[in-house]
Amino acid sequence: MSSYKPAYYIALRRRGKRFEVTYSIGGESSTTTVYRIGGRGSQELFESVTENLARLGGLIPVKATDREVVYGVREDLGPIIGGLILASLSVRNVTRWNKVIEEILVGNGRHLQNVIPLFLEVSLELSRAYTNTNEKARAQRALSTTLRQLLEKLSKAKV
């Protein structure tokens, strides 16, 4: 078995009857949860992202229980997935958004993969800059909306 430890993680956790998707970054000693998405579409979002990552050979199983499934994300795809999760924070229709995710990861929208990690970096810098939770959330939502709209406009997926 390989001793490779991924630096990026995506997880689906069951919280009672609801689900929550988390995206985390870290190393062997600790990880930091960067984004949390709960609500009706969170399980569908997780399934869309992980199915597309599996098609690319980008998933590393880490943990699977009745309440939690955790995957490591291949190093080159981790920042792209982080950006797509960021953009997903402002999504109202997950089914339509999943078409954009597929287009970007495995379709004709792959040229957008170079731009997405830049938004993740901006998001992390904003998190460091704002100490107030409300200000941090407002900044993340604004960046999420901007990235989502950009990807929807530039993607060839019908949304």
C-alpha positions as CSV (number, residue, x, y, z in Angstrom):
1,M,0.0,0.0,0.0
2,S,1.3,3.5,-0.9
3,S,2.3,5.9,1.9
4,Y,1.2,8.9,-0.3
5,K,-0.8,11.4,1.8
6,P,-3.1,13.7,-0.3
7,A,-3.1,17.4,0.4
8,Y,-6.7,18.0,-0.7
9,Y,-9.8,16.2,0.6
10,I,-13.5,16.1,-0.2
11,A,-15.9,14.5,2.2
12,L,-19.6,13.8,2.5
13,R,-20.9,13.6,6.1
14,R,-24.4,12.7,7.3
15,R,-25.7,15.0,10.0
16,G,-29.0,13.4,11.1
17,K,-31.2,13.5,8.0
18,R,-29.0,16.1,6.2
19,F,-25.7,15.9,4.4
20,E,-22.7,18.2,4.4
21,V,-19.9,18.4,1.9
22,T,-16.5,19.6,3.1
23,Y,-13.4,20.6,1.2
24,S,-10.2,20.5,3.2
25,I,-6.5,21.3,2.6
26,G,-3.7,19.9,4.7
27,G,-0.8,17.6,5.2
28,E,0.1,14.6,7.3
29,S,-0.2,16.5,10.6
30,S,-3.4,18.4,10.2
31,T,-6.1,19.5,7.8
32,T,-8.1,22.7,7.6
33,T,-11.7,22.7,6.4
34,V,-11.9,25.5,3.8
35,Y,-15.5,25.1,2.6
36,R,-18.7,23.5,4.0
37,I,-21.8,23.1,1.9
38,G,-25.0,21.8,3.5
39,G,-28.5,21.5,2.3
40,R,-30.6,19.7,-0.2
41,G,-28.1,19.6,-3.1
42,S,-25.0,18.8,-1.1
43,Q,-25.1,15.0,-1.7
44,E,-25.8,15.5,-5.4
45,L,-22.9,17.9,-5.7
46,F,-20.6,15.5,-3.9
47,E,-21.6,12.7,-6.2
48,S,-21.1,14.8,-9.3
49,V,-17.6,15.9,-8.3
50,T,-16.5,12.5,-7.2
51,E,-17.9,10.7,-10.3
52,N,-16.0,13.2,-12.6
53,L,-12.8,12.9,-10.5
54,A,-13.1,9.1,-10.7
55,R,-13.3,9.3,-14.5
56,L,-9.9,11.2,-14.4
57,G,-8.4,8.8,-11.9
58,G,-8.2,11.7,-9.4
59,L,-9.7,10.1,-6.2
60,I,-7.9,8.3,-3.4
61,P,-10.2,6.6,-0.9
62,V,-9.4,7.6,2.6
63,K,-12.3,6.7,4.8
64,A,-15.8,5.2,4.4
65,T,-18.3,4.6,7.2
66,D,-22.1,4.8,7.5
67,R,-21.9,8.5,8.3
68,E,-18.9,9.7,6.3
69,V,-17.1,9.2,3.0
70,V,-13.7,10.9,2.6
71,Y,-11.6,11.0,-0.6
72,G,-8.2,12.5,-1.2
73,V,-8.0,14.4,-4.4
74,R,-5.0,14.1,-6.7
75,E,-2.5,17.0,-6.3
76,D,-3.0,18.5,-9.7
77,L,-6.8,18.4,-9.4
78,G,-7.1,19.6,-5.8
79,P,-7.0,23.4,-6.5
80,I,-9.5,23.0,-9.4
81,I,-11.9,21.1,-7.1
82,G,-11.4,23.7,-4.4
83,G,-12.4,26.4,-6.9
84,L,-15.4,24.5,-8.1
85,I,-16.6,23.9,-4.5
86,L,-16.1,27.7,-3.9
87,A,-18.3,28.4,-7.0
88,S,-20.8,25.9,-5.7
89,L,-21.4,28.0,-2.5
90,S,-23.8,30.3,-4.4
91,V,-25.5,27.6,-6.6
92,R,-29.3,27.3,-6.3
93,N,-29.8,24.6,-8.9
94,V,-27.3,21.8,-8.3
95,T,-28.4,19.7,-11.2
96,R,-27.7,22.5,-13.7
97,W,-24.4,23.3,-12.0
98,N,-23.3,19.7,-12.3
99,K,-23.3,20.1,-16.1
100,V,-20.8,22.9,-15.7
101,I,-18.6,20.8,-13.4
102,E,-18.6,17.9,-15.9
103,E,-17.8,20.3,-18.8
104,I,-14.9,21.8,-16.9
105,L,-13.4,18.5,-15.6
106,V,-13.8,16.2,-18.5
107,G,-15.4,18.1,-21.4
108,N,-14.5,21.0,-23.7
109,G,-14.2,23.4,-20.8
110,R,-10.9,22.0,-19.6
111,H,-9.1,25.3,-20.7
112,L,-10.9,26.9,-17.7
113,Q,-8.9,24.7,-15.3
114,N,-6.0,27.1,-15.3
115,V,-8.1,30.0,-14.0
116,I,-10.0,28.2,-11.2
117,P,-7.1,27.7,-8.8
118,L,-6.5,31.5,-8.8
119,F,-9.9,32.0,-7.3
120,L,-9.1,29.5,-4.6
121,E,-6.0,31.5,-3.8
122,V,-8.0,34.7,-3.6
123,S,-10.5,33.0,-1.4
124,L,-7.8,31.8,1.1
125,E,-6.3,35.2,1.2
126,L,-9.7,36.8,1.9
127,S,-10.2,34.3,4.8
128,R,-6.9,35.4,6.3
129,A,-7.6,39.1,5.8
130,Y,-11.1,39.1,7.5
131,T,-11.3,38.2,11.2
132,N,-15.0,38.8,11.5
133,T,-17.0,35.7,10.5
134,N,-19.8,37.8,8.8
135,E,-17.3,39.7,6.7
136,K,-15.5,36.5,5.8
137,A,-18.8,34.9,4.7
138,R,-19.8,37.9,2.7
139,A,-16.5,38.0,0.9
140,Q,-16.7,34.3,0.2
141,R,-20.2,34.6,-1.2
142,A,-19.2,37.5,-3.5
143,L,-16.2,35.6,-4.8
144,S,-18.3,32.4,-5.2
145,T,-21.0,34.3,-7.3
146,T,-18.3,35.9,-9.4
147,L,-16.6,32.6,-10.2
148,R,-19.8,30.8,-10.8
149,Q,-21.1,33.4,-13.3
150,L,-17.7,33.4,-15.1
151,L,-17.7,29.7,-15.4
152,E,-21.3,29.5,-16.6
153,K,-20.6,32.2,-19.2
154,L,-17.4,30.6,-20.5
155,S,-18.5,27.0,-20.3
156,K,-20.2,25.5,-23.2
157,A,-22.5,23.5,-20.9
158,K,-26.2,24.4,-21.3
159,V,-27.3,25.8,-18.0
